[in-house]
Amino acid sequence: YWTKNIVNCSGGLSQPKIPAFKDLELFNGVTMHSGRWNHDYDYAGKRVAIIGTGASAVQIVPEVAQTAGHFSVFQRTPHWIFPRPDREIGSFERKLYKNIPFLAKIIRFLLYCRNEMRLLAFRFYPFLIKFGFQQKAMRNIKRYVKDPEMIKRVTPDFTLGCKRILMSNTYYSALLQDNVTLYDKTEGISSFYEDGIITTQGNKVPLDMVIFATGFHASENNVPYPVKGRGDLTLDKAWEKGAHAYLGTTIPGFPNFYMIGGPNTGIGHTSAIFMMEAQMEYLKKAISAQVNQGWKSIEIKPEIVTAFNKEVQAGLSKSIWNTGGCNSWYLAEDGRNTTL
């Protein structure tokens, strides 16, 4: 049961989100969400559209643009994009890591410290972002885009970091290809029809395939498989007023239940792997204590979780994620940040 349902879940608690576009059911072409890709469909030479320009789209657009006959990109909000710092690790550097084992640990620690320094701006001094990180992202736009009007169309109107920061060395170049058309907020989606999309200016865009890069229900209480706690308590019931957990790992009413990557464990500045490692340490200590003491179960006290979440929300209240002037998937409908 668990193997079957967890595999079908395909993406943890975050389920694909597809907006309720008018007359979508009329469209006769192929549709797919970025998180539910149809690998059997060959889009080479076809008329393709992608809706959304977020983290999934900046990976998809450059690839699809290479072989699609015509590619329409529907952008509601542009995102800040950094260049991806990829490089080849040469043979000399690899030899150093092989012969000096602790060197890799030093490099990892320095990378951690560099990323952690970003938190000073993101959480405590958001105004500093405009004078550092945002200028770097602006230079990245102008590196590829020379037309002043196009620069305006791909430049966000919110402070960098408010939404997820993206990384790509190929996205802006793809938008400038002859077979690519960018539709922004001046000409969005009005509705679908049998053969494609009708824009807000009344233009018809004929399509064979539509890709929904429209995100996931990350900050909403979607529990894709049943989790039962004490009595009749289920996880979706416990999270009716918002997802919550102690250290993103344990939940009142659910003895011996641990989550990895739970509420408020998302990262806006460093590696999610680090968070998972910290959670695993906590989990190991809890299970070891249970075994050593001979306890049948461990369960977090409600007042501990309440105090913890109060502290988390207070810490986030003045951060860039809550005050950057945008509406992001980090925030639940009531404005609370249950993700980062």
N, C-alpha and C positions, 0 to 999 in steps of 0.2 A: 504493500500500500504506500509506504513512505517513499520508496524508490520511484515508483510510478508517478506519484503526484509531484514530487520535488523536481523530477526531470521535466514534467510538463509545465511546471512553473516557469522555467527558463528565464531567470533574471531575478530570483528572490522575490521580495515583497513588492517590487516595482513592476506594475503591469503597463503595457503600452497604452498611450493616450492618443485617441484620434478625435479631434473636434467634431461637433455635429454640423458638418457642412450641409447647406441646403441642397437637396436633390442628389446627394451622393449616390443613393441607391439606383439612380438612372444610368450612371456611367457604365458603359459596356466593356471598358478596357480592364487591364490588370491593375490591382492595387495591392500594396504591401507596406507594412510598417518596417522601419529600419531594424527593429528588434525581432522581426518575424520575416526574414528575407526568403523570397522564393527563388531558390537557386536553379530551378528548372526553366525559368523564363529567360530567354535570350533577348536582351534589349538592344543589341547592336543594330544600328541603322534605324531604330524606332524613335518615335516622338515621346519623350519622357519629361515628366515634371517632378520636382521635389518640393514639398511644402515644409518649410522650416529651414533655418540656417544656424542651428546650434551645434553641439559637440559631435553628433552623428553626421550631420550634413557636411561639415568641413572635411570629413573623411570620405564621404560618398561622392560629393560633387566632382572632385578632380578625377576620380576613377570613371564614373559614368560618362563624364563629358568627353572622355577619350574616344568612345565608340558609339555613343548615341547619335542618331541622325540629327535631332535637335533637342536641346535640353533647356527647359524652362525652370528657373529657380524663383520660388515665391518666398520672399523675405518679409516677415512682419517686423522684426527688430534686428538690426545688425549687431554683431558681437565684436568685442575686442579680441584680437588674435595676435599672439606672440609668434615669432619664428621658432620652429622646432629645433632645439640644439642637438641634432643628431650629428655624429661624426664617427669615422672609422677608428677603432682602437687598434693601433699599429702593433707590429710584432715585438718591438722593443718594450712597449708598455705592458704587453701580455707577459713577457718574460719577467718583468719586474714583479708583477702580481704573483707569478708562479714561484719565484725564488724568494720573495719577501712577503710572506702570507699576511702579516699585520698591515701592510700598506693598503690593501683593499679596504680594511676596516677603517683606516684613517681617512681615506677618500670618502667612504660612506658617511662617516661622522661629519666631515666638512660639508658634504652635500646637505645633510640633515640640518646643520647649523645655518647654512645659507637660506634654506627654505623656511626655517623657523623664524628667521629675522623678518620675513614678510609679514608675520603676524603682528608685529609692532604697528605697521601701517594699517593692515586690514581690520584689526580689532580696536586698537587704541588711538591711532592718529590717522583716520581716513583721509584727511585733507592733504597728507603727504603724497598720496597716490598720484594725484594730478601732476605733481612736479617730478615724478620719477617713472614709475611703471607705465603710466598712461602716455607719457611722451614717447617712450620706447615703442609702444603699440602703434602710436600715430606715425612714427617713422617707418614702421613696417608696412602700413597702408601705402604711404607715398613712395616706398621702394618699388612697388609693383604698379600702382595706379597713378597715372599722370593727368588724366582728365579731371579738372576741378569739380565738375558736376557729379562724376562717378565717385570721387572722393567723399563728397557730401552724402551720397546714398549709402556708402558702406561704413560711415563713421557713426558710432553709437552716441546717443544723447544722455547717457548715464555714466556715472563714475565707474572706472575699471574695477572689477572685483565684485560688483553688485550681482551680476550674473556670472556663471562659470567662465573662467578665462580659457580660451581655446588656443591650440597650437597647431600651426600648419605652415609649410613652405610652398604649398601648391594651390591653395584655395583661391587667392586673388587672381592668380594667373588663369585659373580655369574660368572664372567669371568673365574674363576678357576674350575668351575664345569666340570665333565667328559663329559657332553653332550653339552658343549659350545666350539666353535672354534673361535678364534679372528684372523681376517685378517686385517693386517695393510697396510701401504703404500708400503711395499715390495711385496705385492700381492693384488692389488686392483681389481676393477671391469673393465673388458675389454668390455663385452657385455652380453646381455641376450640370452638365447635360449629357446626352447619350454618348457623344464623341469627345468629351473633354471638359474644360473649365470655362466659365463665363466670368470675366473680370468685372470689377466695380465700375469700369468705364464702358461696359457693354461689349467689349471685344471677346470673341470666341477663340480659345486656344485648343486646337484639336490635339488629342493625345492618345497614345497606345497604352501608356503605363503611368501610374502615379505612385510616388514614394512618399509616405508620411514619416518625416523626420520630426515628429511633433512631441517627442519626449515620453515620459512615463509618469505614472501616478506616484511620484516619489514621496511627496509630503502628505499624502492622503492615506487613510487607514484601510488600504486594500490588503487583506490577508488571503492569498490565493489558495491556501489549503487549511483545513481545520486544525486548530491548536486548542486543546481543552485543558483547563486548569482545575482548581478545586471546585467541587460541586458542578454546576452547569456553566461556570464561567468560561467563555471563549475569548480568544485574543482580540477578535474584531469587536466584541462587546466591551472588553477592557479599554480599548482604544477609541471608543465612540467620541470622546471629547479631545482626542489628539493622541498620537503615538508618544509613548514615554517608557523609559527604562532607566535603571541605575547603571551608569557607565555604558549605556547602550547595550547592556548584556543581560540583566536579570529584571524580572517583572513581578510585582506583588500578585499573589494568587496562582502562581505557576511554579510550584516546587520542582527542583531538579531540571529546570528549563533554562537554557542559555542560548543567546543569540550572538552571532558574529556579524558586525556591520549593521547593528540595530539603530534606533533613533539617536540623532545627534552624534553620530560617529563619522559623518561625512567630513571631508577635508577640503578647504578652499585654498590651501597654501602649501601642503606637503604631501607625503605619500600615504595613501590609504592602507598600504601594507603595514606601516608602522602602527596604525591603530589596531589592526587585526592582531598583530603580535602582542600588543598590550592587553587586548581582550583575552587572548589565549593564556597569558600569564595569570590573569585574574581567575580564569576558569580553572586552570590547573591547581591554583592554591585552594579554591573552594572545594574541588573534588577531593584533593588530598586531605583537607580538614575533615570532610565527611567520612572518608575511609578510616582515617586515624581515630576519630571519635566514635565510630560505629553508628553514626546518625543515619536514619532512613531517608531524610531529605534536608535540603537547604532551601530557604525561601527568604527573599528580601522583604524587609518591613516597609509598609506603605509610607510611613513618615520619613524614612530615609530617602525614598524615591522622590517624595514631594519636595524635600529640602534640596536635594541634588538638582532637580529640574528648575526650581526657583533660582538657584545660583546660576545655572546654565543660561536661562533666559535673560537674567540681569546682565550677564557678561556679554551676551549677543546684542543687547538693546542699542548700543552705540557703535556697533561694528559696521563695516562697509556693507555686509550682507543684509542688514536691516535698514540702513540709512542711505544707500547709494542711489536712490531715485529710480528704481526699476521694480518690476513685478517678476520675480523669479520662481523657479520650481523649489527653491529652498524653503519658501514660506507656505504655510497652510492657509486655508481660506480666512481664518481668524487673525492672520498676521503673525502668528508664532512661528519661529524657526525650529522645526522638528527634525531637520536634516543635518545641518552642520554643527 
